[in-house]
Amino acid sequence: MRYFCHHRYTKLLLGIVTLILVVSCYSRSSIQTFQQQPVKDCRIVQHVMGSTCVPRNPQRVVTLDGSANIWALGIHPIASTYVVGFPIPKYLQGKVDIVESVGAYNNPNIEKILRLKPDLIISGSELKGIYKQLSYIAPTVVLNTPFPRPPWQDMLKELATVLGKEKEGQQLIDQYWQRVKKLQQALVVGAATPKENRRKTMEVSIANTSSEYGIWSYGEKHFSGSVLKDIGLQRPKSQRGDFFYIDNISKEKISDIDGDVLFFVSWEREDDKETLEKLKQNPLWSQLEVVQKNKVYLVGAHWHSSDIFAINAILDDLEKYLVNDK
C-alpha cells in the first residue's frame, strides 16, 4: 500500500535531512533521557544497520515501513506511518485495523513514537538516517527496502525472520504457489493446440496514469509483473525485461500499453479517475486494440503493492478476468 514512485525520493531525502536536524536537538534533551530498558527475553536479529535483540513476543510494535505483511503474520501493531494523500486501499479493508498514526511515511513523529512506549520498532531502509534516535526509544530493526524494492517474497521472509514467524511466512508463500499452479492449469483447460493455450499466447499489459507522473507501464521486475511471470503469461514487447516500470510515456507512444488484455491500475483517488477520463478522450486511446476489444480492466492499488494481501488480490483479478470472464 505504501510502495510507489522514485519521484518521491528527492522529497524523501530532503525530509530526512530536516528530520535529522530536528531530532538531533531533541534527542539530547529528551530521547536519551528515556533510553530503552535492557530486553531480557530476546533474540539477536541481523539487519541493515547491524544487529538488534528483538523481543520474542513483542506487544507494542510500531511499524514505519508501511507494509501490511505484519498483519498477515499475525502481529497487530499499535501505530504506523501513512502516505499523505492516498486513501487506505480497498483490498486491505477488513484485513488490517486502523491504528494510531505516527506521521507521514517519510517523516515519522519521533516524539509521538516515544510517548507510545513501543517494545519494537520496524523501519524501512529509507529511514536509516534516524536509526540511532529510534533505537534510543526501543529495539529497532531496519528492513532492506531500497528502490527498486526486492522481490515481494524476500521482503515477506525478512519480516517473518525479524518477528520469529518464519513458519507462517513460508506458509503464505506456499499458498501463493498453489494458487499460481491452479491458475496455470485453468488457463490451458480445453486447449487442443498450442495456439489455444492462453497462458503462452495472451499478452497482458499493466499500466497506470496520474496527474503527477503521466502514463506508466509496469515491467517484469515489478511485483505485479513478477506474478504474471510466475504464471507464465506473456507481456507486450515494450514491457518485457528486468525493469520495475517506465513512467512519463508520451500520449504519442500510448501503443506501448496495448495488448490482448490491459489491467489499468487506479490509486483509488478522485484525481486519478479524472486523469484517466481525460486520457480516454484522446483519439489515440480509442485506437488501441485492447480498447476496441473491450478488454481493459480497471483494478485497484493492490497491483502496485507488495504485501501478501496485494499479491493474493492480483491473483483474484487474474482469475476473475482471465479465467471466469469468457
Number of C-alpha atoms within 10 A of each C-alpha: 24 21 18 13 12 11 10 10 14 10 12 17 16 13 14 20 14 12 19 18 10 12 19 14 11 15 20 11 10 13 21 14 11 15 15 16 11 10 14 10 10 14 16 12 15 16 16 13 16 9 15 18 19 25 19 15 13 16 14 17 23 27 24 26 24 20 23 22 22 22 16 19 21 11 16 19 23 18 22 24 24 23 16 11 7 13 13 17 18 12 17 16 10 8 12 17 12 13 13 15 18 22 19 15 22 24 21 21 16 20 15 14 20 18 10 16 15 22 20 25 26 24 25 21 21 21 23 18 15 19 17 13 22 25 18 18 27 25 22 27 29 25 22 21 17 10 14 15 17 15 13 21 17 12 19 24 20 18 22 20 15 23 22 18 17 16 12 15 21 15 11 18 15 12 11 17 13 10 16 19 12 12 20 18 12 16 20 17 12 9 11 9 8 11 11 15 16 20 22 15 15 20 17 22 27 28 23 24 22 19 12 11 13 16 22 22 23 26 24 20 21 24 26 23 25 19 22 22 15 13 20 17 18 20 26 19 13 15 24 15 12 12 14 20 19 14 16 13 17 12 15 9 10 17 18 19 27 24 23 20 24 21 22 21 22 22 22 16 14 9 12 18 16 13 16 18 10 10 18 13 10 11 10 14 18 13 13 18 16 21 18 11 10 12 16 20 16 12 19 21 26 25 29 24 23 26 25 24 20 24 20 21 19 24 19 14 17 17 17 12 15 19 16 10 8 6
